[in-house]
Amino acid sequence: MDELDLLYRTRVALRERGFVVLKEPVQEFYKNLFKFTGVGLGGLLYMAGKSAGLMAGNVLKDIAGLRNIPLDDFKKLLEVFLIESGTVSEVIEWEVKGDEITISVKGSVFAVSQDSKKPMCIPLQGGFAGTFESVYGEKWNCREIQCSASGYDHCKFVVVKEER
């Protein structure tokens, strides 16, 4: 998959299907949402992220022009999509061990300017699970095992295929 063509097609898809929102107001909203609503919000944010991920997976398949995207191409697609959409600033790790993929990112829009003992990138967890489900047709789950909002250098996610 040609990276320049991939970048171009991703930008076109984001312009046609998305809109630009400044990160700072979203981050402030997200911070205040947790401040005023408390703990019961996690499941809702995960499901909302998963729904968005299912849609994003369809966009990625359209960008690739494929229904069955090889994992190496999917990695490139997802990385470009995450960075170009402003969701993260950098993907620093992508490690595959069987049906488990570890993804580490810097600059998650959900963790920047947050201070929390718990992982804050709940919509991104759901988003990863939904994207993998959309692209590969099986059930996937994701959990964040470290978060920059908790003082780590980066956020780390583990995406796993559900056993049947």
Accessible surface in RSA format (square Angstrom, percent):
REM  Atomic radii and reference values for relative SASA: ProtOr
REM  Chains: A
REM  Algorithm: Lee & Richards
REM  Probe-radius: 1.40
REM  Slices: 20
REM RES _ NUM      All-atoms   Total-Side   Main-Chain    Non-polar    All polar
REM                ABS   REL    ABS   REL    ABS   REL    ABS   REL    ABS   REL
RES MET A   1    70.75  36.6  14.25   9.4  56.50 134.5  28.10  23.9  42.65  56.5
RES ASP A   2    95.00  66.5  77.21  76.9  17.79  42.1  37.87  89.1  57.13  57.0
RES GLU A   3   113.83  65.4 108.41  82.0   5.42  12.9  34.66  67.0  79.17  64.6
RES LEU A   4   135.73  75.6 130.68  93.5   5.05  12.7 132.75  93.2   2.98   8.0
RES ASP A   5    56.33  39.5  50.95  50.7   5.38  12.7  18.34  43.2  38.00  37.9
RES LEU A   6     0.68   0.4   0.27   0.2   0.41   1.0   0.41   0.3   0.26   0.7
RES LEU A   7    46.15  25.7  46.15  33.0   0.00   0.0  46.15  32.4   0.00   0.0
RES TYR A   8   142.74  66.6 139.43  79.3   3.31   8.6 101.38  76.2  41.36  51.0
RES ARG A   9    81.04  34.0  77.56  39.5   3.48   8.3  36.28  49.6  44.76  27.1
RES THR A  10     0.00   0.0   0.00   0.0   0.00   0.0   0.00   0.0   0.00   0.0
RES ARG A  11    99.82  41.9  98.12  50.0   1.71   4.1  20.20  27.6  79.62  48.3
RES VAL A  12    45.40  29.9  44.28  40.1   1.12   2.7  45.38  39.4   0.02   0.0
RES ALA A  13    10.67   9.8   8.81  13.6   1.86   4.2  10.26  14.5   0.40   1.1
RES LEU A  14    39.25  21.9  35.16  25.2   4.09  10.3  35.99  25.3   3.25   8.8
RES ARG A  15   181.80  76.3 155.08  79.1  26.73  63.6  68.96  94.2 112.84  68.4
RES GLU A  16   134.47  77.2  95.92  72.6  38.55  91.8  42.51  82.2  91.96  75.1
RES ARG A  17   135.89  57.1  95.85  48.9  40.04  95.3  47.71  65.2  88.18  53.4
RES GLY A  18    36.05  44.5   0.00   N/A  36.05  44.5  19.60  53.8  16.45  36.8
RES PHE A  19   172.96  86.5 140.90  87.3  32.06  83.4 150.43  91.2  22.53  64.5
RES VAL A  20   143.05  94.1 113.89 103.1  29.16  70.3 118.33 102.8  24.72  67.0
RES VAL A  21    75.13  49.4  51.51  46.6  23.62  56.9  55.59  48.3  19.54  53.0
RES LEU A  22   125.08  69.7 119.63  85.6   5.45  13.7 121.75  85.5   3.33   9.0
RES LYS A  23    84.13  41.0  80.43  49.4   3.70   8.8  51.06  46.0  33.07  35.2
RES GLU A  24   121.31  69.6 116.78  88.3   4.53  10.8  60.98 118.0  60.33  49.3
RES PRO A  25    74.62  54.4  62.03  56.5  12.59  45.8  69.94  57.7   4.68  29.1
RES VAL A  26    53.24  35.0  50.58  45.8   2.67   6.4  53.19  46.2   0.06   0.2
RES GLN A  27    13.25   7.4  12.81   9.4   0.44   1.0   2.26   4.8  10.98   8.3
RES GLU A  28    90.15  51.8  88.37  66.9   1.78   4.2  42.12  81.5  48.04  39.2
RES PHE A  29   129.91  65.0 123.78  76.7   6.13  16.0 129.30  78.4   0.61   1.8
RES TYR A  30     9.82   4.6   9.82   5.6   0.00   0.0   9.82   7.4   0.00   0.0
RES LYS A  31    75.68  36.9  72.91  44.7   2.78   6.6  32.19  29.0  43.50  46.3
RES ASN A  32    41.14  28.4  40.93  39.6   0.21   0.5  11.53  27.8  29.60  28.6
RES LEU A  33    41.36  23.0  36.06  25.8   5.31  13.3  40.75  28.6   0.61   1.7
RES PHE A  34    47.92  24.0  39.21  24.3   8.71  22.7  39.43  23.9   8.49  24.3
RES LYS A  35   134.89  65.8  99.70  61.2  35.20  83.8  70.97  63.9  63.92  68.1
RES PHE A  36   160.25  80.2 124.68  77.2  35.57  92.6 130.00  78.8  30.25  86.6
RES THR A  37    76.35  54.3  42.51  43.1  33.84  80.6  49.95  67.1  26.40  39.9
RES GLY A  38    35.46  43.7   0.00   N/A  35.46  43.7  34.19  93.8   1.27   2.8
RES VAL A  39   131.55  86.6 108.16  97.9  23.39  56.4 112.81  98.0  18.74  50.8
RES GLY A  40    74.18  91.5   0.00   N/A  74.18  91.5  45.66 125.3  28.51  63.9
RES LEU A  41    19.46  10.8  16.89  12.1   2.57   6.5  18.48  13.0   0.97   2.6
RES GLY A  42    19.70  24.3   0.00   N/A  19.70  24.3  17.94  49.2   1.76   3.9
RES GLY A  43    50.63  62.4   0.00   N/A  50.63  62.4  40.62 111.5  10.01  22.4
RES LEU A  44   120.48  67.1 112.00  80.1   8.47  21.3 116.18  81.6   4.30  11.6
RES LEU A  45    20.80  11.6  20.78  14.9   0.02   0.0  20.78  14.6   0.02   0.1
RES TYR A  46    41.02  19.2  41.02  23.3   0.00   0.0  40.11  30.1   0.92   1.1
RES MET A  47   118.55  61.4 115.38  76.4   3.17   7.5  96.11  81.7  22.44  29.7
RES ALA A  48    56.95  52.4  42.35  65.4  14.60  33.2  50.98  71.8   5.97  15.8
RES GLY A  49     5.48   6.8   0.00   N/A   5.48   6.8   5.24  14.4   0.24   0.5
RES LYS A  50    25.34  12.4  25.34  15.5   0.00   0.0   9.39   8.4  15.95  17.0
RES SER A  51    52.08  44.0  49.50  66.1   2.58   5.9  25.77  54.9  26.31  36.9
RES ALA A  52    54.27  49.9  49.39  76.2   4.87  11.1  50.93  71.7   3.34   8.8
RES GLY A  53     2.61   3.2   0.00   N/A   2.61   3.2   2.42   6.7   0.19   0.4
RES LEU A  54    71.96  40.1  71.77  51.3   0.19   0.5  71.90  50.5   0.06   0.2
RES MET A  55   120.72  62.5 118.35  78.3   2.37   5.6  81.62  69.4  39.10  51.8
RES ALA A  56    18.67  17.2  15.38  23.7   3.29   7.5  18.21  25.6   0.45   1.2
RES GLY A  57     0.00   0.0   0.00   N/A   0.00   0.0   0.00   0.0   0.00   0.0
RES ASN A  58    72.12  49.7  72.12  69.7   0.00   0.0  20.77  50.0  51.35  49.6
RES VAL A  59    19.21  12.6  19.21  17.4   0.00   0.0  19.21  16.7   0.00   0.0
RES LEU A  60     0.01   0.0   0.01   0.0   0.00   0.0   0.01   0.0   0.00   0.0
RES LYS A  61    25.52  12.5  25.00  15.3   0.52   1.2   0.52   0.5  25.00  26.6
RES ASP A  62    67.83  47.5  45.16  44.9  22.67  53.6  23.72  55.8  44.11  44.0
RES ILE A  63    10.38   5.9   2.71   2.0   7.67  18.5   7.90   5.7   2.48   6.7
RES ALA A  64    11.85  10.9   0.00   0.0  11.85  27.0   0.00   0.0  11.85  31.4
RES GLY A  65    62.80  77.4   0.00   N/A  62.80  77.4  34.26  94.0  28.53  63.9
RES LEU A  66    74.83  41.7  68.72  49.2   6.11  15.3  73.76  51.8   1.07   2.9
RES ARG A  67   144.02  60.5 133.89  68.3  10.12  24.1  74.87 102.3  69.15  41.9
RES ASN A  68   131.66  90.8 116.66 112.7  15.00  36.1  36.22  87.2  95.44  92.2
RES ILE A  69     3.32   1.9   0.00   0.0   3.32   8.0   0.56   0.4   2.77   7.5
RES PRO A  70    74.99  54.7  62.13  56.6  12.86  46.8  74.52  61.5   0.47   2.9
RES LEU A  71    57.48  32.0  50.05  35.8   7.43  18.7  50.05  35.2   7.43  20.0
RES ASP A  72   107.26  75.1 104.50 104.0   2.76   6.5  26.13  61.5  81.14  80.9
RES ASP A  73    26.78  18.8  26.78  26.7   0.00   0.0   0.56   1.3  26.22  26.2
RES PHE A  74     0.00   0.0   0.00   0.0   0.00   0.0   0.00   0.0   0.00   0.0
RES LYS A  75    64.36  31.4  64.36  39.5   0.00   0.0  32.21  29.0  32.15  34.2
RES LYS A  76    68.42  33.4  66.18  40.6   2.24   5.3  38.50  34.7  29.92  31.9
RES LEU A  77     0.00   0.0   0.00   0.0   0.00   0.0   0.00   0.0   0.00   0.0
RES LEU A  78     5.49   3.1   5.49   3.9   0.00   0.0   5.49   3.9   0.00   0.0
RES GLU A  79    48.07  27.6  46.73  35.4   1.33   3.2   8.84  17.1  39.23  32.0
RES VAL A  80    29.20  19.2  26.94  24.4   2.26   5.4  29.20  25.4   0.00   0.0
RES PHE A  81    28.10  14.1  28.10  17.4   0.00   0.0  28.10  17.0   0.00   0.0
RES LEU A  82    11.29   6.3  11.29   8.1   0.00   0.0  11.29   7.9   0.00   0.0
RES ILE A  83    63.60  36.2  53.74  40.0   9.86  23.8  53.74  38.7   9.86  26.8
RES GLU A  84    58.61  33.7  31.21  23.6  27.40  65.2   3.87   7.5  54.74  44.7
RES SER A  85    49.44  41.8  13.82  18.4  35.62  82.1  19.45  41.4  29.99  42.0
RES GLY A  86    17.83  22.0   0.00   N/A  17.83  22.0  15.93  43.7   1.89   4.2
RES THR A  87    30.16  21.5  27.82  28.2   2.34   5.6  11.16  15.0  19.00  28.7
RES VAL A  88     1.38   0.9   0.00   0.0   1.38   3.3   0.00   0.0   1.38   3.7
RES SER A  89    65.97  55.7  45.05  60.1  20.91  48.2  40.22  85.6  25.75  36.1
RES GLU A  90    81.61  46.9  81.48  61.6   0.13   0.3  21.71  42.0  59.90  48.9
RES VAL A  91    19.32  12.7   4.73   4.3  14.59  35.2   4.73   4.1  14.59  39.6
RES ILE A  92    69.53  39.6  32.28  24.1  37.25  89.8  39.83  28.7  29.70  80.6
RES GLU A  93    49.65  28.5  41.50  31.4   8.15  19.4  31.01  60.0  18.64  15.2
RES TRP A  94    41.54  16.7  13.38   6.5  28.16  66.1  10.97   5.8  30.57  49.6
RES GLU A  95    68.04  39.1  63.78  48.2   4.26  10.1  28.95  56.0  39.09  31.9
RES VAL A  96    65.67  43.2  38.49  34.8  27.18  65.5  38.49  33.4  27.18  73.7
RES LYS A  97   136.54  66.6 121.86  74.8  14.68  34.9  76.57  68.9  59.97  63.9
RES GLY A  98    68.03  83.9   0.00   N/A  68.03  83.9  43.72 120.0  24.32  54.5
RES ASP A  99    79.51  55.7  70.51  70.2   9.01  21.3  17.19  40.5  62.32  62.2
RES GLU A 100    68.78  39.5  68.09  51.5   0.70   1.7  11.66  22.6  57.12  46.6
RES ILE A 101     3.76   2.1   3.76   2.8   0.00   0.0   3.76   2.7   0.00   0.0
RES THR A 102    19.12  13.6  19.08  19.3   0.04   0.1   5.35   7.2  13.78  20.8
RES ILE A 103     0.96   0.5   0.96   0.7   0.00   0.0   0.96   0.7   0.00   0.0
RES SER A 104     0.36   0.3   0.36   0.5   0.00   0.0   0.36   0.8   0.00   0.0
RES VAL A 105     0.00   0.0   0.00   0.0   0.00   0.0   0.00   0.0   0.00   0.0
RES LYS A 106    68.45  33.4  67.05  41.1   1.41   3.4  25.86  23.3  42.60  45.4
RES GLY A 107    24.90  30.7   0.00   N/A  24.90  30.7  13.65  37.5  11.24  25.2
RES SER A 108     0.07   0.1   0.00   0.0   0.07   0.2   0.00   0.0   0.07   0.1
RES VAL A 109    17.44  11.5  16.00  14.5   1.44   3.5  16.41  14.3   1.03   2.8
RES PHE A 110    34.78  17.4  34.62  21.4   0.15   0.4  34.78  21.1   0.00   0.0
RES ALA A 111     2.69   2.5   0.00   0.0   2.69   6.1   0.00   0.0   2.69   7.1
RES VAL A 112    64.76  42.6  58.52  53.0   6.24  15.0  64.76  56.3   0.00   0.0
RES SER A 113    72.21  61.0  39.22  52.3  32.99  76.0  52.25 111.3  19.96  28.0
RES GLN A 114    19.84  11.1   4.50   3.3  15.33  36.5   0.57   1.2  19.27  14.6
RES ASP A 115   141.69  99.3 111.29 110.8  30.41  71.9  35.37  83.2 106.33 106.0
RES SER A 116    28.25  23.9  15.46  20.6  12.79  29.5  16.69  35.5  11.56  16.2
RES LYS A 117   204.78  99.9 171.85 105.4  32.93  78.4 120.65 108.6  84.13  89.6
RES LYS A 118   133.20  65.0 132.57  81.3   0.63   1.5  98.40  88.6  34.80  37.1
RES PRO A 119    48.30  35.2  43.38  39.5   4.93  17.9  43.38  35.8   4.93  30.6
RES MET A 120    11.92   6.2  11.92   7.9   0.00   0.0   5.51   4.7   6.41   8.5
RES CYS A 121     0.00   0.0   0.00   0.0   0.00   0.0   0.00   0.0   0.00   0.0
RES ILE A 122    25.44  14.5  25.44  19.0   0.00   0.0  25.44  18.3   0.00   0.0
RES PRO A 123    18.39  13.4  15.70  14.3   2.69   9.8  15.99  13.2   2.40  14.9
RES LEU A 124    10.25   5.7   8.70   6.2   1.55   3.9  10.25   7.2   0.00   0.0
RES GLN A 125    19.84  11.1  19.84  14.5   0.00   0.0   0.00   0.0  19.84  15.0
RES GLY A 126     0.00   0.0   0.00   N/A   0.00   0.0   0.00   0.0   0.00   0.0
RES GLY A 127    12.77  15.7   0.00   N/A  12.77  15.7  12.77  35.0   0.00   0.0
RES PHE A 128     2.59   1.3   2.13   1.3   0.46   1.2   2.27   1.4   0.32   0.9
RES ALA A 129     0.00   0.0   0.00   0.0   0.00   0.0   0.00   0.0   0.00   0.0
RES GLY A 130     0.00   0.0   0.00   N/A   0.00   0.0   0.00   0.0   0.00   0.0
RES THR A 131     5.09   3.6   5.09   5.2   0.00   0.0   0.00   0.0   5.09   7.7
RES PHE A 132     0.24   0.1   0.24   0.1   0.00   0.0   0.24   0.1   0.00   0.0
RES GLU A 133    17.10   9.8  12.21   9.2   4.89  11.6   4.33   8.4  12.77  10.4
RES SER A 134    17.52  14.8   2.62   3.5  14.89  34.3   9.68  20.6   7.84  11.0
RES VAL A 135     8.01   5.3   0.00   0.0   8.01  19.3   0.00   0.0   8.01  21.7
RES TYR A 136    63.71  29.7  42.73  24.3  20.98  54.6  47.75  35.9  15.96  19.7
RES GLY A 137    64.80  79.9   0.00   N/A  64.80  79.9  35.47  97.4  29.32  65.7
RES GLU A 138    54.21  31.1  48.67  36.8   5.55  13.2  13.85  26.8  40.36  33.0
RES LYS A 139   123.35  60.2 119.70  73.4   3.66   8.7  72.88  65.6  50.47  53.8
RES TRP A 140    13.06   5.2  13.06   6.3   0.00   0.0  13.06   7.0   0.00   0.0
RES ASN A 141    57.11  39.4  57.11  55.2   0.00   0.0  18.10  43.6  39.01  37.7
RES CYS A 142     7.92   6.0   0.00   0.0   7.92  18.6   1.74   4.4   6.18   6.7
RES ARG A 143   144.54  60.7 144.40  73.6   0.14   0.3  58.91  80.5  85.63  51.9
RES GLU A 144    12.47   7.2   0.00   0.0  12.47  29.7   0.00   0.0  12.47  10.2
RES ILE A 145    79.32  45.1  47.19  35.2  32.13  77.4  53.06  38.2  26.25  71.2
RES GLN A 146    32.91  18.4  30.26  22.1   2.65   6.3   4.34   9.2  28.57  21.7
RES CYS A 147     0.84   0.6   0.05   0.1   0.79   1.9   0.05   0.1   0.79   0.9
RES SER A 148    35.23  29.8  20.63  27.5  14.60  33.6  16.09  34.3  19.15  26.8
RES ALA A 149     3.28   3.0   0.00   0.0   3.28   7.5   0.51   0.7   2.76   7.3
RES SER A 150    40.09  33.9  10.88  14.5  29.21  67.3  14.64  31.2  25.45  35.6
RES GLY A 151    72.37  89.3   0.00   N/A  72.37  89.3  37.71 103.5  34.66  77.6
RES TYR A 152   113.90  53.2 101.71  57.9  12.19  31.7  60.65  45.6  53.25  65.6
RES ASP A 153   104.16  73.0  77.05  76.7  27.11  64.1  41.36  97.3  62.79  62.6
RES HIS A 154    34.52  18.9  34.25  23.8   0.27   0.7  30.57  31.5   3.94   4.6
RES CYS A 155     0.65   0.5   0.62   0.7   0.03   0.1   0.00   0.0   0.65   0.7
RES LYS A 156    48.78  23.8  48.78  29.9   0.00   0.0   3.52   3.2  45.26  48.2
RES PHE A 157     0.00   0.0   0.00   0.0   0.00   0.0   0.00   0.0   0.00   0.0
RES VAL A 158    11.21   7.4  10.26   9.3   0.94   2.3  10.26   8.9   0.94   2.6
RES VAL A 159     0.00   0.0   0.00   0.0   0.00   0.0   0.00   0.0   0.00   0.0
RES VAL A 160    50.52  33.2  50.52  45.7   0.00   0.0  50.52  43.9   0.00   0.0
RES LYS A 161    59.14  28.9  48.14  29.5  11.01  26.2  14.04  12.6  45.10  48.0
RES GLU A 162    73.27  42.1  59.42  45.0  13.85  33.0  20.41  39.5  52.86  43.2
RES GLU A 163   170.38  97.8 138.50 104.8  31.88  75.9  57.56 111.3 112.81  92.1
RES ARG A 164   251.64 105.7 175.17  89.3  76.47 182.1 111.78 152.8 139.85  84.8
END  Absolute sums over single chains surface
CHAIN  1 A     9074.1       7176.4       1897.7       5299.9       3774.2
END  Absolute sums over all chains
TOTAL          9074.1       7176.4       1897.7       5299.9       3774.2
